[in-house]
Amino acid sequence: MTVQKKVILQALEDAGRTHPTADTIYSLAKKRLPHISMGTVYRNLSDMSARGEIIRIPVTDGPDRFDMEISRHDHAVCRVCGRLFDLPPGVVYIPDGCMPRECRLLDTHLLLQCICAACEERTPADI
């Protein structure tokens, strides 16, 4: 494992369960390895997510987020602050007959839109 990859993994751990963006990971990694480039961070995150070492979470209204928890689970995102929440496994159920016969379902990822309690207290009801 390269030094850069180790530092990126440490940055993901430092971020905790916040589902950080690549920019956040870069900022945290730069504290440990000042000469690391943004391109190196993007390349490693892409490689790690392609290999299933981390999860890339595409977010409609913002940058992709990353999750070190690779067990099967889905997410909810607050439409106001953008905070991501883990959902318990098994929220998504895909019946056998919903896929075309010529296709085999490989994976799903559910991203529910919500409003977190903190934002609901200070946001108009018409979001």
N, C-alpha and C positions, 0 to 999 in steps of 0.2 A: 504494500500500500504506500502510495506517495505521501510525502509530507503535506502537500496541499490537500489531499483527500482527508487525511487525519484531522487537519485544522478545520476543514469544512464540516466534518462530522462532529467535532468538538463544538463548533459554532451552533450547529443544530441542537446539540444537547444543552448548550448554554441558553438557547432561546426557550427551552422548556416546551410546554404544550401550547405555544402561541401560534403554531402553523406559520412560521416566518416566510417572508418574501425573499427572493434572491438578494435584494438590496440589503435587507437586514442581516442575512447570513454573511454577505460580503463585509459589512461593517464589523460584525463580531469576529470574523476570520482575520480581518486586517489588524485587529488588536494583538493577535497572537503571531501573525506572519505579515509584517508591514508591506512586504513587496508583492503580496499576492494580487493578481489582477482580477477584475470583474469577469473577464472572459474565461479565466480558469475556474472561477466559481460557477458560472453558467454551464460550462462544459462538464464539470464534475457532477453538478446537480442533474443534468440531462442524462449522463451515463449511469449514475446511481439509480435514477428513476426508471430508466430503460431496463436495468438489470433487476429491478424489484427490491433494491436495498432501501429505498425511501419511496414515498408516494408523492407524486405531483398532483396538486389539486387545482384544476383550472377554475378561475373565478371570473364570472361574466363581466363585472364592473371594476376589475382591478387586475393587478399582476397575479400570476400563478403563486400558489403557496405550497409549502413543503411540510411533510409529516414523517417523522422517524418511526411512528407506530405503523407497522406494515400489516398487522392483523386486519382481517376483513372488517371494515366499518365505513360508515358514511359520515357526512358532515352537514351542518346547517350554518349559514352565514347571515349575520345581522345586516340588513339593508342600509342601516344608518351608519354604524361605526366600522363595519367590515370584519368584525371579530368572527372567527370560526369556532364552532363547537363540534366536538365529537358526538356522534350518535351511536347507540349500542348496535352490536352486530344483529343482523336479521331484520332490519327495518324494511329492506327491499325484498319483495317476493315477486319473482318473475314466473308466471305459470308456464308449464312446458309447451303449451300450444300457441304461445304468443309469437314465437320466432318463425319466420318462413322455413319451410322444410329444408331448403338448400343451405340453411345457415345453422351454425352451432354457437350459442351464446358463450363468450369467453369471460366476460367481466361486466360489471356494472359499477357505476359510481353515482350516488345520489347526492345532490347538493340542494338542500332545502333553503329557501329564503325565509328569514324570520326577523323579528325585532327583539333585541335582548332587553331584559328588564331595566337596565340602566338607561338605555336610549328611550324606552317607552315612557319613562317618567318625564323626560324633557323634550319630547317630540310631539308635534300635533298628530292627532289621530288619523289624519288623511294621507298618510304616506303611501 
